[in-house]
Amino acid sequence: MIQGYYDRGDRERRIRILQRMLRAVTDASLEENGQYDGATRSAVQQFQRSRGFPTTGITDRITWEELSRLYAENQTSPVGIR
């Protein structure tokens, strides 16, 4: 699990994981570049909005946990979810 919060400007391997999950669960066409850039922030906001979460663009614990849950379901389902 991501420890703490991630926001624009952050870079690391976990951001690539976040980007991969966003691509699988949403319609986002993100580059997995490991940077919490504007495109990643927008995709997080889109996801938060779709789940009824506060639309901050910051990957907080509740956002990460819901995204992780949906990603895991998507990986075991023969038809992807969007």
Buried (B, 14 or more C-beta within 10 A) or exposed (E): EBEEEBBEEBEEEBBBBBBEBBBBBBEBEBEBEBBBBEBBBBBBBBBBEEEEBEBBBBBBEEBBEBBBEBBEEBEEEEEEEE
